[in-house]
């Protein structure tokens, strides 16, 4: 009998220079750099250049990339029209991003040009436009006019400026930038695989990235960082009402939750069998962010909840090694920069845009059609019966 790799679990599709995920050791490497070294120090533009060119940029190259991206941020009129229609229908932010990115085909100078220089220009356009689309969609959903992007700000700072129409706090910029760098690429995940499949047919980069957004929209891939934060807030209220330490309240709640067969959001991962290294990076980013903005208590409460959850999981799920994943501290960092849970997945997509585009460029170089097979288990030997005799 044919062995079937359900969901292509464990199947190695290709070779890559972009990222390495070691789930057993809890390590994530981005183009040769440990994520905990790269993410807190680099600008998002530096990381994108690293993925596209397999090296960090020098000053001249970085200036060329940042200015090139800044020049691409303004949305075409057709994109704004589509976003306005989407917001009027009350579509979620992820749908706004998907629809908005698709309109970029209207302003592509030559869709038939599939050379690497042309695709690098498309990659710049996609990465540069994504934050403008997300911010514009969010503001339109809340009855506000979109804010025009600025060319004098970096990717993270400009997004926060467009969201709130004021100069962003440097601590918020660094916190968001660290987040974008942390999630920029993560092996052959579902959305990255989707992008590669699409472009392997010699389709175009815009179609591939739009498909990736569609894959990320699903909760089994994009995750749910919002509920992880909601749990912490709920436990804070319970502790305040009862007068008990939040760690004790969290411990009792976790026990009841696990014994009821329910999941604690933000813990456990399909790949990592130990603590998710991205949780460490974002945990440190959250600590710095809340220290600088003067609200360190939320961070301390979240750490107390985390410790209680792990204690209960170790007791009731022995041997499972259900450790903190990226969702838990994603929620804390994005809350710290004053973003709301409904936009979290779209901000994730903004960060992953650099990785998607890099994977598309790599797949184009491979130029191999991704075409797996399926084992047929249906009926055989049937004969045709005319409609009147059925």
Phi, psi and omega per residue, in radians:
X1 nan 2.452 -3.114
X2 -1.199 2.288 3.034
X3 -1.279 2.318 -3.106
X4 -1.990 2.188 3.065
X5 -1.583 1.535 -3.101
X6 -0.979 2.232 -3.108
X7 1.148 0.300 -3.083
X8 1.042 0.441 -3.129
X9 -0.999 2.162 3.069
X10 1.404 -0.055 3.134
X11 -1.364 2.264 3.107
X12 -1.603 2.052 -3.039
X13 -1.484 -0.747 -2.981
X14 -2.812 -3.114 2.990
X15 -1.765 2.609 -3.128
X16 -2.546 2.633 3.044
X17 -1.820 0.109 -2.900
X18 -1.592 -0.939 3.132
X19 -2.658 2.667 3.111
X20 -2.228 2.193 3.125
X21 -1.917 2.050 3.073
X22 -1.913 1.666 -3.041
X23 -1.203 -0.526 -3.127
X24 -1.276 -0.657 -3.115
X25 -1.626 -0.194 -3.119
X26 1.228 0.794 -3.124
X27 -2.169 2.461 3.035
X28 -2.244 2.146 3.140
X29 -2.011 2.248 3.110
X30 -1.882 1.860 3.129
X31 0.828 0.758 3.071
X32 1.696 -0.232 -3.093
X33 -1.823 2.273 3.003
X34 -1.021 2.403 -3.060
X35 -1.048 -0.566 -3.124
X36 -1.255 -0.288 3.070
X37 -1.605 -0.669 -3.052
X38 -1.400 -0.869 -2.954
X39 -1.041 -0.759 -3.075
X40 -1.370 -0.192 -3.010
X41 -1.933 -0.571 -3.041
X42 -1.500 2.719 2.891
X43 -1.385 2.779 3.117
X44 -1.075 -0.655 3.136
X45 -1.085 -0.670 3.096
X46 -1.106 -0.715 -3.131
X47 -1.172 -0.717 3.113
X48 -1.077 -0.782 3.099
X49 -1.042 -0.731 3.109
X50 -1.007 -0.778 -3.123
X51 -1.221 -0.674 -3.112
X52 -1.309 -0.551 -3.003
X53 -2.138 0.017 3.112
X54 1.103 0.503 3.028
X55 -2.871 2.677 3.058
X56 -1.251 2.585 -3.087
X57 -1.379 2.685 2.918
X58 -1.451 -3.130 -3.050
X59 -1.060 -0.742 -3.122
X60 -1.142 -0.754 3.137
X61 -1.160 -0.686 3.132
X62 -1.150 -0.718 3.105
X63 -1.091 -0.727 3.137
X64 -1.106 -0.708 -3.119
X65 -1.239 -0.822 -3.107
X66 -1.117 -0.704 3.122
X67 -1.228 -0.639 3.102
X68 -1.135 -0.704 3.102
X69 -1.202 -0.723 -3.139
X70 -1.052 -0.650 -3.118
X71 -1.237 -0.268 -3.081
X72 -1.742 0.022 -2.952
X73 -1.305 -0.541 -3.059
X74 -1.107 2.381 -3.105
X75 -1.477 2.430 3.025
X76 -1.109 2.728 3.133
X77 -1.015 -0.674 -3.128
X78 -1.112 -0.638 3.127
X79 -1.142 -0.787 3.121
X80 -1.082 -0.665 3.117
X81 -1.106 -0.768 3.139
X82 -1.128 -0.753 3.138
X83 -1.115 -0.677 3.110
X84 -1.097 -0.726 3.115
X85 -1.157 -0.700 3.122
X86 -1.131 -0.735 3.132
X87 -1.161 -0.649 3.120
X88 -1.075 -0.593 3.107
X89 -1.423 -0.111 -3.130
X90 1.267 0.474 3.131
X91 -1.169 2.630 3.122
X92 -1.134 2.763 3.133
X93 -0.966 -0.624 3.137
X94 -1.125 -0.614 3.082
X95 -1.209 -0.623 3.057
X96 -1.080 -0.729 3.112
X97 -1.111 -0.788 -3.136
X98 -1.049 -0.834 -3.127
X99 -1.167 -0.719 -3.118
X100 -1.119 -0.755 3.127
X101 -1.091 -0.644 -3.115
X102 -1.098 -0.541 -3.120
X103 -1.228 -0.276 -3.124
X104 -1.126 -0.312 3.041
X105 -1.080 -0.472 -3.102
X106 -1.201 -0.409 -3.086
X107 -1.976 0.146 3.059
X108 -1.266 2.178 -3.040
X109 -1.104 -0.603 -3.096
X110 -2.717 1.560 -3.101
X111 -1.082 -0.437 -3.103
X112 -1.363 -0.228 3.137
X113 -1.428 1.897 -3.100
X114 -1.904 0.368 3.104
X115 -1.191 2.810 3.140
X116 -1.068 -0.777 3.097
X117 -1.007 -0.709 3.126
X118 -1.147 -0.698 3.140
X119 -1.258 -0.544 3.037
X120 -1.149 -0.653 3.067
X121 -1.119 -0.706 3.094
X122 -1.137 -0.679 3.127
X123 -1.088 -0.751 3.085
X124 -1.056 -0.765 -3.135
X125 -1.081 -0.789 -3.119
X126 -1.127 -0.826 -3.124
X127 -1.140 -0.692 -3.109
X128 -1.251 -0.671 -3.076
X129 -1.364 -0.487 -3.040
X130 -0.951 -0.866 3.137
X131 -1.101 -0.618 3.123
X132 -1.142 -0.709 3.109
X133 -1.115 -0.815 -3.099
X134 -1.093 -0.805 -3.128
X135 -1.142 -0.746 -3.131
X136 -1.113 -0.761 3.138
X137 -1.081 -0.748 -3.132
X138 -1.088 -0.783 -3.121
X139 -1.184 -0.693 3.114
X140 -1.112 -0.666 3.101
X141 -1.103 -0.415 -3.110
X142 -1.888 0.381 3.028
X143 1.249 0.401 -3.141
X144 -2.015 2.677 3.087
X145 -1.338 2.498 3.060
X146 -1.053 2.600 3.097
X147 -1.722 2.264 -3.135
X148 -1.153 2.476 -3.138
X149 -1.225 2.761 3.058
X150 -1.885 2.549 -3.130
X151 -1.593 -0.170 -3.096
X152 -1.638 0.058 -3.128
X153 -2.002 2.644 3.069
X154 -1.275 3.117 -3.044
X155 -1.015 -0.889 -3.095
X156 -1.189 -0.813 -3.115
X157 -1.098 -0.708 -3.118
X158 -1.146 -0.663 3.110
X159 -1.083 -0.809 3.126
X160 -1.117 -0.649 3.085
X161 -1.095 -0.775 -3.132
X162 -1.201 -0.497 3.121
X163 -1.248 -0.763 -2.951
X164 -2.001 -0.074 3.099
X165 1.024 0.636 2.998
X166 -2.685 2.922 -3.080
X167 -1.154 2.171 -3.097
X168 -1.300 2.611 3.076
X169 -1.200 2.352 -3.141
X170 -0.951 -0.615 3.128
X171 -1.158 -0.647 3.106
X172 -1.180 -0.691 3.128
X173 -1.083 -0.809 -3.134
X174 -1.145 -0.688 3.118
X175 -1.085 -0.801 3.139
X176 -1.167 -0.718 -3.128
X177 -1.092 -0.719 3.086
X178 -1.066 -0.709 3.105
X179 -1.092 -0.857 -3.126
X180 -1.018 -0.707 3.119
X181 -1.167 -0.634 -3.076
X182 -1.179 -0.606 -3.064
X183 -1.787 0.157 -2.991
X184 -1.070 -0.604 3.128
X185 -2.721 2.567 -3.068
X186 -2.719 1.119 3.064
X187 1.124 -2.755 -3.070
X188 -1.589 1.147 3.104
X189 -1.334 3.075 -3.007
X190 -1.078 -0.762 -3.099
X191 -1.253 -0.676 3.090
X192 -1.125 -0.740 3.088
X193 -1.067 -0.727 3.110
X194 -1.028 -0.825 3.129
X195 -1.046 -0.726 -3.129
X196 -1.173 -0.716 3.119
X197 -1.049 -0.803 -3.090
X198 -1.089 -0.843 -3.067
X199 -1.323 -0.317 3.098
X200 -1.164 -0.320 3.072
X201 -1.446 0.063 -3.009
X202 1.219 0.466 2.937
X203 -1.280 -3.084 -3.034
X204 -1.712 2.869 -3.077
X205 -1.114 -0.684 -3.120
X206 -1.093 -0.786 3.100
X207 -1.048 -0.697 -3.117
X208 -1.123 -0.759 -3.108
X209 -1.251 -0.645 3.069
X210 -1.072 -0.714 3.083
X211 -1.102 -0.665 3.110
X212 -1.101 -0.705 3.093
X213 -1.065 -0.726 3.110
X214 -1.063 -0.677 3.117
X215 -1.218 -0.702 -3.127
X216 -1.169 -0.481 -3.116
X217 -1.059 -0.504 -3.123
X218 -1.194 2.361 -3.054
X219 -1.136 -0.374 3.098
X220 -1.266 -0.290 3.094
X221 -1.904 -0.965 -3.074
X222 -1.170 -0.321 3.111
X223 1.318 -2.992 -3.085
X224 -2.530 1.263 -3.137
X225 -1.155 -0.451 3.127
X226 -1.010 -0.904 3.125
X227 -1.030 -0.552 3.105
X228 -1.078 -0.729 3.115
X229 -1.254 -0.671 3.109
X230 -1.011 -0.661 3.134
X231 -1.092 -0.776 3.134
X232 -1.075 -0.784 3.135
X233 -1.098 -0.714 3.129
X234 -1.109 -0.723 3.135
X235 -1.203 -0.574 3.059
X236 -1.078 -0.740 3.129
X237 -1.160 -0.701 3.116
X238 -1.111 -0.705 3.126
X239 -1.171 -0.711 3.128
X240 -1.104 -0.756 -3.126
X241 -1.175 -0.708 -3.076
X242 -1.478 -0.371 -3.079
X243 1.382 0.143 -3.130
X244 -1.629 2.740 3.065
X245 -1.062 2.513 -3.072
X246 -1.127 -0.528 3.111
X247 -1.090 -0.700 3.105
X248 -1.171 -0.760 3.131
X249 -1.085 -0.761 3.139
X250 -1.109 -0.675 3.139
X251 -1.100 -0.817 -3.139
X252 -1.135 -0.725 3.135
X253 -1.112 -0.749 -3.128
X254 -1.102 -0.713 3.134
X255 -1.087 -0.811 3.133
X256 -1.082 -0.708 -3.104
X257 -1.145 -0.846 -3.100
X258 -1.193 -0.716 3.132
X259 -1.148 -0.422 3.083
X260 -1.461 0.023 3.115
X261 1.412 0.265 -3.135
X262 -1.709 2.873 -3.061
X263 -1.733 2.474 2.991
X264 -1.585 2.012 -3.070
X265 -1.176 2.424 3.124
X266 1.665 0.148 -3.115
X267 -2.360 2.388 -3.070
X268 1.560 2.578 -3.113
X269 -2.644 2.531 -3.107
X270 -1.094 -0.579 -3.070
X271 -1.771 -0.845 -3.059
X272 -1.363 2.179 3.095
X273 -1.713 0.015 3.025
X274 -2.298 -2.930 -3.114
X275 -1.093 2.334 3.100
X276 -1.105 2.100 -3.104
X277 -1.061 -0.450 3.116
X278 -1.199 -0.472 3.073
X279 -1.140 -0.660 3.103
X280 -1.120 -0.783 -3.129
X281 -1.088 -0.819 -3.087
X282 -1.321 -0.483 3.043
X283 -1.114 -0.775 3.096
X284 -1.140 -0.679 3.114
X285 -1.120 -0.706 3.120
X286 -1.123 -0.729 3.140
X287 -1.054 -0.822 3.125
X288 -1.115 -0.720 -3.102
X289 -1.087 -0.829 -3.085
X290 -1.277 -0.515 3.048
X291 -1.118 -0.747 -3.074
X292 -1.312 -0.452 -3.136
X293 -1.713 -0.010 3.002
X294 1.413 0.376 3.127
X295 -2.272 1.042 -3.058
X296 -1.300 -0.247 -3.076
X297 -1.132 -0.667 3.110
X298 -1.069 -0.731 3.101
X299 -1.082 -0.778 -3.142
X300 -1.107 -0.697 3.108
X301 -1.138 -0.701 3.114
X302 -1.108 -0.698 3.104
X303 -1.121 -0.686 3.108
X304 -1.117 -0.723 3.095
X305 -1.116 -0.770 3.141
X306 -1.005 -0.816 -3.126
X307 -1.085 -0.716 3.136
X308 -1.153 -0.725 -3.135
X309 -1.093 -0.799 -3.114
X310 -1.119 -0.681 3.108
X311 -1.042 -0.792 -3.134
X312 -1.197 -0.751 -3.137
X313 -1.097 -0.695 3.095
X314 -1.100 -0.643 -3.122
X315 -1.301 -0.794 -3.018
X316 -1.626 -0.307 3.103
X317 -2.205 1.028 -3.064
X318 -1.069 2.424 3.115
X319 1.455 -0.164 -3.108
X320 -1.434 -0.382 -3.120
X321 0.906 0.855 3.130
X322 -1.397 1.718 -3.043
X323 -1.920 2.989 -3.101
X324 -1.064 2.300 3.077
X325 -1.893 -3.086 -3.013
X326 -1.126 -0.444 -3.078
X327 -1.101 -0.690 -3.016
X328 -1.053 -0.888 -3.094
X329 -1.511 -0.312 2.955
X330 -0.983 -0.848 -3.120
X331 -1.034 -0.718 -3.098
X332 -1.190 -0.771 -3.141
X333 -1.138 -0.834 -3.093
X334 -1.180 -0.597 3.013
X335 -1.124 -0.661 -3.138
X336 -1.123 -0.449 3.080
X337 -1.700 0.271 2.990
X338 1.253 0.465 3.024
X339 -1.599 2.704 -3.095
X340 -1.841 2.633 -3.043
X341 -0.879 -0.669 -3.115
X342 -1.073 -0.290 -3.120
X343 -1.752 -0.088 -3.021
X344 -1.001 -0.791 -3.102
X345 -1.123 -0.611 3.122
X346 -1.184 -0.639 3.099
X347 -1.209 -0.653 3.011
X348 -0.972 -0.824 -3.131
X349 -1.084 -0.652 3.070
X350 -0.993 -0.784 3.126
X351 -1.183 -0.746 -3.086
X352 -1.245 -0.255 -3.131
X353 -0.980 -0.668 3.110
X354 -1.097 -0.739 3.128
X355 -1.227 -0.727 3.107
X356 -1.020 -0.849 -3.103
X357 -1.105 -0.666 3.115
X358 -1.146 -0.701 3.090
X359 -1.147 -0.657 3.086
X360 -1.089 -0.793 3.117
X361 -1.057 -0.705 -3.138
X362 -1.179 -0.718 -3.141
X363 -1.164 -0.637 3.096
X364 -1.069 -0.687 3.103
X365 -1.136 -0.679 3.109
X366 -1.132 -0.706 3.121
X367 0.898 0.852 3.103
X368 -2.165 2.232 3.112
X369 -1.197 2.200 3.069
X370 -1.471 1.976 -2.996
X371 -2.537 1.356 3.104
X372 -1.250 3.031 -3.141
X373 -2.017 2.873 3.033
X374 -2.214 2.552 3.066
X375 -1.519 2.167 -3.115
X376 -1.363 2.241 3.130
X377 -2.203 0.271 -3.124
X378 -1.463 -3.002 -3.113
X379 -1.233 2.753 3.067
X380 -2.361 2.869 3.029
X381 1.303 0.235 3.138
X382 -1.265 2.628 3.090
X383 -2.092 2.626 -3.077
X384 -1.235 2.339 3.070
X385 -2.110 2.142 3.120
X386 -0.987 2.673 -3.056
X387 -0.979 -0.720 -3.092
X388 -1.152 -0.335 -3.099
X389 -1.779 0.066 -3.123
X390 -1.533 nan nan
